[in-house]
């Protein structure tokens, strides 16, 4: 198990480091449930001159 090995940089076991740091962690936020987009996304008119994965870049420019 990786959490039990000594970390090369910190010279500590991650499991021990977590025990020391967990009091500093912020609480988890609420789960995202029931969230409905107010405007439906219409993506069929996006022209992307490069490859298929470039659509993500085009979507970012529209937002």
HTML snippet that shows the backbone in 3Dmol.js (N, CA, C, O; Angstrom):
<script src="https://3Dmol.org/build/3Dmol-min.js"></script>
<div id="view" style="width:600px;height:400px;position:relative"></div>
<script>
const pdb = `
ATOM      1  N   UNK A   1       0.843  -1.196   0.000  1.00  0.00           N
ATOM      2  CA  UNK A   1       0.000   0.000   0.000  1.00  0.00           C
ATOM      3  C   UNK A   1       0.876   1.243   0.000  1.00  0.00           C
ATOM      4  O   UNK A   1       1.779   1.384   0.825  1.00  0.00           O
ATOM      5  N   UNK A   2       0.597   2.144  -0.938  1.00  0.00           N
ATOM      6  CA  UNK A   2       1.413   3.336  -1.115  1.00  0.00           C
ATOM      7  C   UNK A   2       1.343   4.270   0.095  1.00  0.00           C
ATOM      8  O   UNK A   2       2.321   4.956   0.390  1.00  0.00           O
ATOM      9  N   UNK A   3       0.219   4.312   0.793  1.00  0.00           N
ATOM     10  CA  UNK A   3       0.094   5.213   1.942  1.00  0.00           C
ATOM     11  C   UNK A   3       0.981   4.822   3.110  1.00  0.00           C
ATOM     12  O   UNK A   3       1.210   5.630   4.010  1.00  0.00           O
ATOM     13  N   UNK A   4       1.480   3.603   3.108  1.00  0.00           N
ATOM     14  CA  UNK A   4       2.302   3.149   4.221  1.00  0.00           C
ATOM     15  C   UNK A   4       3.801   3.270   3.946  1.00  0.00           C
ATOM     16  O   UNK A   4       4.615   3.129   4.858  1.00  0.00           O
ATOM     17  N   UNK A   5       4.164   3.531   2.685  1.00  0.00           N
ATOM     18  CA  UNK A   5       5.580   3.686   2.342  1.00  0.00           C
ATOM     19  C   UNK A   5       6.068   5.086   2.686  1.00  0.00           C
ATOM     20  O   UNK A   5       5.286   6.037   2.712  1.00  0.00           O
ATOM     21  N   UNK A   6       7.358   5.205   2.949  1.00  0.00           N
ATOM     22  CA  UNK A   6       7.965   6.509   3.200  1.00  0.00           C
ATOM     23  C   UNK A   6       8.057   7.259   1.871  1.00  0.00           C
ATOM     24  O   UNK A   6       8.607   6.747   0.896  1.00  0.00           O
ATOM     25  N   UNK A   7       7.515   8.472   1.842  1.00  0.00           N
ATOM     26  CA  UNK A   7       7.538   9.290   0.638  1.00  0.00           C
ATOM     27  C   UNK A   7       8.953   9.832   0.436  1.00  0.00           C
ATOM     28  O   UNK A   7       9.594  10.263   1.395  1.00  0.00           O
ATOM     29  N   UNK A   8       9.440   9.812  -0.796  1.00  0.00           N
ATOM     30  CA  UNK A   8      10.820  10.211  -1.081  1.00  0.00           C
ATOM     31  C   UNK A   8      11.074  11.684  -0.782  1.00  0.00           C
ATOM     32  O   UNK A   8      12.171  12.036  -0.348  1.00  0.00           O
ATOM     33  N   UNK A   9      10.106  12.542  -0.998  1.00  0.00           N
ATOM     34  CA  UNK A   9      10.331  13.972  -0.808  1.00  0.00           C
ATOM     35  C   UNK A   9      10.063  14.426   0.624  1.00  0.00           C
ATOM     36  O   UNK A   9      10.859  15.170   1.197  1.00  0.00           O
ATOM     37  N   UNK A  10       8.953  13.986   1.203  1.00  0.00           N
ATOM     38  CA  UNK A  10       8.598  14.440   2.552  1.00  0.00           C
ATOM     39  C   UNK A  10       9.255  13.616   3.642  1.00  0.00           C
ATOM     40  O   UNK A  10       9.311  14.035   4.798  1.00  0.00           O
ATOM     41  N   UNK A  11       9.749  12.448   3.276  1.00  0.00           N
ATOM     42  CA  UNK A  11      10.364  11.509   4.247  1.00  0.00           C
ATOM     43  C   UNK A  11       9.377  11.094   5.332  1.00  0.00           C
ATOM     44  O   UNK A  11       9.764  10.782   6.458  1.00  0.00           O
ATOM     45  N   UNK A  12       8.093  11.098   4.970  1.00  0.00           N
ATOM     46  CA  UNK A  12       7.037  10.677   5.891  1.00  0.00           C
ATOM     47  C   UNK A  12       6.089   9.747   5.157  1.00  0.00           C
ATOM     48  O   UNK A  12       6.035   9.733   3.927  1.00  0.00           O
ATOM     49  N   UNK A  13       5.340   8.966   5.933  1.00  0.00           N
ATOM     50  CA  UNK A  13       4.301   8.141   5.333  1.00  0.00           C
ATOM     51  C   UNK A  13       3.085   9.021   5.072  1.00  0.00           C
ATOM     52  O   UNK A  13       2.688   9.782   5.955  1.00  0.00           O
ATOM     53  N   UNK A  14       2.483   8.942   3.888  1.00  0.00           N
ATOM     54  CA  UNK A  14       1.299   9.761   3.594  1.00  0.00           C
ATOM     55  C   UNK A  14       0.172   9.559   4.605  1.00  0.00           C
ATOM     56  O   UNK A  14      -0.544  10.510   4.920  1.00  0.00           O
ATOM     57  N   UNK A  15       0.002   8.354   5.115  1.00  0.00           N
ATOM     58  CA  UNK A  15      -1.070   8.102   6.084  1.00  0.00           C
ATOM     59  C   UNK A  15      -0.835   8.890   7.369  1.00  0.00           C
ATOM     60  O   UNK A  15      -1.787   9.376   7.979  1.00  0.00           O
ATOM     61  N   UNK A  16       0.424   9.020   7.784  1.00  0.00           N
ATOM     62  CA  UNK A  16       0.728   9.805   8.986  1.00  0.00           C
ATOM     63  C   UNK A  16       0.571  11.295   8.712  1.00  0.00           C
ATOM     64  O   UNK A  16       0.084  12.043   9.560  1.00  0.00           O
ATOM     65  N   UNK A  17       0.982  11.716   7.537  1.00  0.00           N
ATOM     66  CA  UNK A  17       0.867  13.126   7.159  1.00  0.00           C
ATOM     67  C   UNK A  17      -0.610  13.530   7.105  1.00  0.00           C
ATOM     68  O   UNK A  17      -0.973  14.626   7.531  1.00  0.00           O
ATOM     69  N   UNK A  18      -1.447  12.653   6.587  1.00  0.00           N
ATOM     70  CA  UNK A  18      -2.882  12.949   6.518  1.00  0.00           C
ATOM     71  C   UNK A  18      -3.459  13.104   7.918  1.00  0.00           C
ATOM     72  O   UNK A  18      -4.265  14.004   8.155  1.00  0.00           O
ATOM     73  N   UNK A  19      -3.061  12.248   8.844  1.00  0.00           N
ATOM     74  CA  UNK A  19      -3.565  12.365  10.215  1.00  0.00           C
ATOM     75  C   UNK A  19      -3.207  13.723  10.822  1.00  0.00           C
ATOM     76  O   UNK A  19      -4.000  14.297  11.568  1.00  0.00           O
ATOM     77  N   UNK A  20      -2.012  14.239  10.503  1.00  0.00           N
ATOM     78  CA  UNK A  20      -1.608  15.542  11.026  1.00  0.00           C
ATOM     79  C   UNK A  20      -2.380  16.681  10.359  1.00  0.00           C
ATOM     80  O   UNK A  20      -2.691  17.676  11.014  1.00  0.00           O
ATOM     81  N   UNK A  21      -2.692  16.552   9.084  1.00  0.00           N
ATOM     82  CA  UNK A  21      -3.277  17.651   8.327  1.00  0.00           C
ATOM     83  C   UNK A  21      -4.797  17.663   8.275  1.00  0.00           C
ATOM     84  O   UNK A  21      -5.379  18.683   7.907  1.00  0.00           O
ATOM     85  N   UNK A  22      -5.466  16.564   8.629  1.00  0.00           N
ATOM     86  CA  UNK A  22      -6.915  16.504   8.400  1.00  0.00           C
ATOM     87  C   UNK A  22      -7.706  17.494   9.240  1.00  0.00           C
ATOM     88  O   UNK A  22      -8.829  17.842   8.876  1.00  0.00           O
ATOM     89  N   UNK A  23      -7.151  17.957  10.355  1.00  0.00           N
ATOM     90  CA  UNK A  23      -7.856  18.977  11.149  1.00  0.00           C
ATOM     91  C   UNK A  23      -7.900  20.316  10.409  1.00  0.00           C
ATOM     92  O   UNK A  23      -8.755  21.152  10.699  1.00  0.00           O
ATOM     93  N   UNK A  24      -6.994  20.525   9.463  1.00  0.00           N
ATOM     94  CA  UNK A  24      -6.934  21.775   8.707  1.00  0.00           C
ATOM     95  C   UNK A  24      -7.821  21.758   7.465  1.00  0.00           C
ATOM     96  O   UNK A  24      -8.023  22.799   6.839  1.00  0.00           O
ATOM     97  N   UNK A  25      -8.350  20.600   7.102  1.00  0.00           N
ATOM     98  CA  UNK A  25      -9.157  20.487   5.894  1.00  0.00           C
ATOM     99  C   UNK A  25     -10.513  21.156   6.065  1.00  0.00           C
ATOM    100  O   UNK A  25     -11.085  21.158   7.155  1.00  0.00           O
ATOM    101  N   UNK A  26     -11.017  21.722   4.982  1.00  0.00           N
ATOM    102  CA  UNK A  26     -12.340  22.328   5.012  1.00  0.00           C
ATOM    103  C   UNK A  26     -13.398  21.242   4.879  1.00  0.00           C
ATOM    104  O   UNK A  26     -13.129  20.195   4.289  1.00  0.00           O
ATOM    105  N   UNK A  27     -14.590  21.464   5.413  1.00  0.00           N
ATOM    106  CA  UNK A  27     -15.647  20.460   5.259  1.00  0.00           C
ATOM    107  C   UNK A  27     -16.071  20.346   3.803  1.00  0.00           C
ATOM    108  O   UNK A  27     -15.935  21.293   3.028  1.00  0.00           O
ATOM    109  N   UNK A  28     -16.575  19.202   3.448  1.00  0.00           N
ATOM    110  CA  UNK A  28     -17.079  18.992   2.089  1.00  0.00           C
ATOM    111  C   UNK A  28     -18.322  19.827   1.858  1.00  0.00           C
ATOM    112  O   UNK A  28     -19.133  20.022   2.763  1.00  0.00           O
ATOM    113  N   UNK A  29     -18.460  20.309   0.660  1.00  0.00           N
ATOM    114  CA  UNK A  29     -19.646  21.076   0.301  1.00  0.00           C
ATOM    115  C   UNK A  29     -20.822  20.142   0.054  1.00  0.00           C
ATOM    116  O   UNK A  29     -20.658  18.923   0.012  1.00  0.00           O
ATOM    117  N   UNK A  30     -22.003  20.716  -0.107  1.00  0.00           N
ATOM    118  CA  UNK A  30     -23.176  19.875  -0.364  1.00  0.00           C
ATOM    119  C   UNK A  30     -23.080  19.214  -1.736  1.00  0.00           C
ATOM    120  O   UNK A  30     -22.432  19.730  -2.647  1.00  0.00           O
ATOM    121  N   UNK A  31     -23.729  18.080  -1.865  1.00  0.00           N
ATOM    122  CA  UNK A  31     -23.752  17.366  -3.143  1.00  0.00           C
ATOM    123  C   UNK A  31     -24.556  18.170  -4.158  1.00  0.00           C
ATOM    124  O   UNK A  31     -25.528  18.837  -3.803  1.00  0.00           O
ATOM    125  N   UNK A  32     -24.152  18.104  -5.397  1.00  0.00           N
ATOM    126  CA  UNK A  32     -24.870  18.798  -6.469  1.00  0.00           C
ATOM    127  C   UNK A  32     -26.035  17.942  -6.916  1.00  0.00           C
ATOM    128  O   UNK A  32     -25.880  17.080  -7.782  1.00  0.00           O
ATOM    129  N   UNK A  33     -27.187  18.170  -6.341  1.00  0.00           N
ATOM    130  CA  UNK A  33     -28.374  17.408  -6.715  1.00  0.00           C
ATOM    131  C   UNK A  33     -29.479  18.380  -7.113  1.00  0.00           C
ATOM    132  O   UNK A  33     -29.603  19.464  -6.543  1.00  0.00           O
ATOM    133  N   UNK A  34     -30.250  17.992  -8.062  1.00  0.00           N
ATOM    134  CA  UNK A  34     -31.392  18.803  -8.460  1.00  0.00           C
ATOM    135  C   UNK A  34     -31.031  20.061  -9.216  1.00  0.00           C
ATOM    136  O   UNK A  34     -31.874  20.944  -9.379  1.00  0.00           O
ATOM    137  N   UNK A  35     -29.794  20.166  -9.684  1.00  0.00           N
ATOM    138  CA  UNK A  35     -29.401  21.348 -10.431  1.00  0.00           C
ATOM    139  C   UNK A  35     -29.805  21.151 -11.893  1.00  0.00           C
ATOM    140  O   UNK A  35     -29.413  20.177 -12.537  1.00  0.00           O
ATOM    141  N   UNK A  36     -30.593  22.091 -12.398  1.00  0.00           N
ATOM    142  CA  UNK A  36     -31.077  22.014 -13.772  1.00  0.00           C
ATOM    143  C   UNK A  36     -30.572  23.249 -14.512  1.00  0.00           C
ATOM    144  O   UNK A  36     -30.772  24.369 -14.041  1.00  0.00           O
ATOM    145  N   UNK A  37     -29.925  23.068 -15.656  1.00  0.00           N
ATOM    146  CA  UNK A  37     -29.468  24.243 -16.405  1.00  0.00           C
ATOM    147  C   UNK A  37     -30.632  25.143 -16.780  1.00  0.00           C
ATOM    148  O   UNK A  37     -31.700  24.655 -17.148  1.00  0.00           O
ATOM    149  N   UNK A  38     -30.438  26.442 -16.693  1.00  0.00           N
ATOM    150  CA  UNK A  38     -31.522  27.370 -17.015  1.00  0.00           C
ATOM    151  C   UNK A  38     -31.648  27.568 -18.522  1.00  0.00           C
ATOM    152  O   UNK A  38     -32.739  27.853 -19.015  1.00  0.00           O
ATOM    153  N   UNK A  39     -30.557  27.422 -19.256  1.00  0.00           N
ATOM    154  CA  UNK A  39     -30.580  27.574 -20.701  1.00  0.00           C
ATOM    155  C   UNK A  39     -30.056  26.278 -21.314  1.00  0.00           C
ATOM    156  O   UNK A  39     -28.947  25.854 -20.991  1.00  0.00           O
ATOM    157  N   UNK A  40     -30.824  25.647 -22.185  1.00  0.00           N
ATOM    158  CA  UNK A  40     -30.324  24.412 -22.795  1.00  0.00           C
ATOM    159  C   UNK A  40     -29.153  24.720 -23.725  1.00  0.00           C
ATOM    160  O   UNK A  40     -29.143  25.736 -24.419  1.00  0.00           O
ATOM    161  N   UNK A  41     -28.192  23.843 -23.724  1.00  0.00           N
ATOM    162  CA  UNK A  41     -27.020  24.028 -24.585  1.00  0.00           C
ATOM    163  C   UNK A  41     -27.359  23.581 -26.000  1.00  0.00           C
ATOM    164  O   UNK A  41     -27.804  22.452 -26.207  1.00  0.00           O
ATOM    165  N   UNK A  42     -27.154  24.448 -26.960  1.00  0.00           N
ATOM    166  CA  UNK A  42     -27.356  24.111 -28.370  1.00  0.00           C
ATOM    167  C   UNK A  42     -25.981  24.159 -29.011  1.00  0.00           C
ATOM    168  O   UNK A  42     -25.427  25.235 -29.236  1.00  0.00           O
ATOM    169  N   UNK A  43     -25.443  23.002 -29.301  1.00  0.00           N
ATOM    170  CA  UNK A  43     -24.068  22.918 -29.757  1.00  0.00           C
ATOM    171  C   UNK A  43     -23.939  22.502 -31.219  1.00  0.00           C
ATOM    172  O   UNK A  43     -22.822  22.424 -31.730  1.00  0.00           O
ATOM    173  N   UNK A  44     -25.036  22.237 -31.898  1.00  0.00           N
ATOM    174  CA  UNK A  44     -24.942  21.706 -33.260  1.00  0.00           C
ATOM    175  C   UNK A  44     -24.485  22.747 -34.272  1.00  0.00           C
ATOM    176  O   UNK A  44     -24.093  22.368 -35.375  1.00  0.00           O
ATOM    177  N   UNK A  45     -24.513  24.041 -33.956  1.00  0.00           N
ATOM    178  CA  UNK A  45     -24.099  25.076 -34.898  1.00  0.00           C
ATOM    179  C   UNK A  45     -22.657  25.524 -34.711  1.00  0.00           C
ATOM    180  O   UNK A  45     -22.230  26.493 -35.339  1.00  0.00           O
ATOM    181  N   UNK A  46     -21.904  24.845 -33.867  1.00  0.00           N
ATOM    182  CA  UNK A  46     -20.516  25.218 -33.634  1.00  0.00           C
ATOM    183  C   UNK A  46     -19.659  24.674 -34.772  1.00  0.00           C
ATOM    184  O   UNK A  46     -19.672  23.476 -35.053  1.00  0.00           O
ATOM    185  N   UNK A  47     -18.916  25.566 -35.423  1.00  0.00           N
ATOM    186  CA  UNK A  47     -17.991  25.145 -36.475  1.00  0.00           C
ATOM    187  C   UNK A  47     -16.594  25.063 -35.876  1.00  0.00           C
ATOM    188  O   UNK A  47     -16.089  26.046 -35.335  1.00  0.00           O
ATOM    189  N   UNK A  48     -15.972  23.899 -35.971  1.00  0.00           N
ATOM    190  CA  UNK A  48     -14.636  23.688 -35.438  1.00  0.00           C
ATOM    191  C   UNK A  48     -13.734  23.292 -36.585  1.00  0.00           C
ATOM    192  O   UNK A  48     -13.884  22.199 -37.131  1.00  0.00           O
ATOM    193  N   UNK A  49     -12.786  24.161 -36.973  1.00  0.00           N
ATOM    194  CA  UNK A  49     -11.957  23.880 -38.143  1.00  0.00           C
ATOM    195  C   UNK A  49     -10.874  22.830 -37.915  1.00  0.00           C
ATOM    196  O   UNK A  49     -10.235  22.398 -38.874  1.00  0.00           O
ATOM    197  N   UNK A  50     -10.651  22.410 -36.669  1.00  0.00           N
ATOM    198  CA  UNK A  50      -9.572  21.468 -36.390  1.00  0.00           C
ATOM    199  C   UNK A  50     -10.130  20.056 -36.240  1.00  0.00           C
ATOM    200  O   UNK A  50     -10.879  19.591 -37.099  1.00  0.00           O
ATOM    201  N   UNK A  51      -9.781  19.392 -35.186  1.00  0.00           N
ATOM    202  CA  UNK A  51     -10.228  18.022 -34.961  1.00  0.00           C
ATOM    203  C   UNK A  51     -11.409  17.995 -33.995  1.00  0.00           C
ATOM    204  O   UNK A  51     -11.760  19.023 -33.418  1.00  0.00           O
ATOM    205  N   UNK A  52     -12.015  16.841 -33.817  1.00  0.00           N
ATOM    206  CA  UNK A  52     -13.242  16.703 -33.022  1.00  0.00           C
ATOM    207  C   UNK A  52     -13.093  17.201 -31.586  1.00  0.00           C
ATOM    208  O   UNK A  52     -14.046  17.746 -31.029  1.00  0.00           O
ATOM    209  N   UNK A  53     -11.933  17.029 -30.983  1.00  0.00           N
ATOM    210  CA  UNK A  53     -11.767  17.427 -29.589  1.00  0.00           C
ATOM    211  C   UNK A  53     -11.700  18.942 -29.424  1.00  0.00           C
ATOM    212  O   UNK A  53     -11.804  19.439 -28.302  1.00  0.00           O
ATOM    213  N   UNK A  54     -11.531  19.681 -30.506  1.00  0.00           N
ATOM    214  CA  UNK A  54     -11.479  21.138 -30.425  1.00  0.00           C
ATOM    215  C   UNK A  54     -12.824  21.744 -30.075  1.00  0.00           C
ATOM    216  O   UNK A  54     -12.897  22.933 -29.765  1.00  0.00           O
ATOM    217  N   UNK A  55     -13.887  20.962 -30.117  1.00  0.00           N
ATOM    218  CA  UNK A  55     -15.214  21.482 -29.779  1.00  0.00           C
ATOM    219  C   UNK A  55     -15.234  22.007 -28.350  1.00  0.00           C
ATOM    220  O   UNK A  55     -15.992  22.929 -28.050  1.00  0.00           O
ATOM    221  N   UNK A  56     -14.419  21.444 -27.464  1.00  0.00           N
ATOM    222  CA  UNK A  56     -14.378  21.933 -26.086  1.00  0.00           C
ATOM    223  C   UNK A  56     -13.844  23.357 -26.035  1.00  0.00           C
ATOM    224  O   UNK A  56     -14.339  24.172 -25.257  1.00  0.00           O
ATOM    225  N   UNK A  57     -12.852  23.667 -26.846  1.00  0.00           N
ATOM    226  CA  UNK A  57     -12.330  25.019 -26.910  1.00  0.00           C
ATOM    227  C   UNK A  57     -13.386  25.974 -27.458  1.00  0.00           C
ATOM    228  O   UNK A  57     -13.514  27.096 -26.968  1.00  0.00           O
ATOM    229  N   UNK A  58     -14.141  25.547 -28.464  1.00  0.00           N
ATOM    230  CA  UNK A  58     -15.189  26.379 -29.045  1.00  0.00           C
ATOM    231  C   UNK A  58     -16.295  26.635 -28.047  1.00  0.00           C
ATOM    232  O   UNK A  58     -16.838  27.739 -27.999  1.00  0.00           O
ATOM    233  N   UNK A  59     -16.638  25.654 -27.258  1.00  0.00           N
ATOM    234  CA  UNK A  59     -17.677  25.825 -26.237  1.00  0.00           C
ATOM    235  C   UNK A  59     -17.221  26.842 -25.213  1.00  0.00           C
ATOM    236  O   UNK A  59     -18.012  27.682 -24.784  1.00  0.00           O
ATOM    237  N   UNK A  60     -15.960  26.785 -24.814  1.00  0.00           N
ATOM    238  CA  UNK A  60     -15.430  27.743 -23.849  1.00  0.00           C
ATOM    239  C   UNK A  60     -15.501  29.167 -24.346  1.00  0.00           C
ATOM    240  O   UNK A  60     -15.733  30.083 -23.557  1.00  0.00           O
ATOM    241  N   UNK A  61     -15.306  29.376 -25.640  1.00  0.00           N
ATOM    242  CA  UNK A  61     -15.384  30.738 -26.195  1.00  0.00           C
ATOM    243  C   UNK A  61     -16.818  31.255 -26.212  1.00  0.00           C
ATOM    244  O   UNK A  61     -17.038  32.465 -26.175  1.00  0.00           O
ATOM    245  N   UNK A  62     -17.798  30.350 -26.267  1.00  0.00           N
ATOM    246  CA  UNK A  62     -19.196  30.770 -26.298  1.00  0.00           C
ATOM    247  C   UNK A  62     -19.699  31.164 -24.910  1.00  0.00           C
ATOM    248  O   UNK A  62     -20.630  31.959 -24.778  1.00  0.00           O
ATOM    249  N   UNK A  63     -19.074  30.601 -23.883  1.00  0.00           N
ATOM    250  CA  UNK A  63     -19.557  30.852 -22.513  1.00  0.00           C
ATOM    251  C   UNK A  63     -19.221  32.247 -22.052  1.00  0.00           C
ATOM    252  O   UNK A  63     -19.553  32.622 -20.927  1.00  0.00           O
TER     253      UNK A  63
END
`;
const viewer = $3Dmol.createViewer("view");
viewer.addModel(pdb, "pdb");
viewer.setStyle({}, {cartoon: {color: "spectrum"}});
viewer.zoomTo();
viewer.render();
</script>
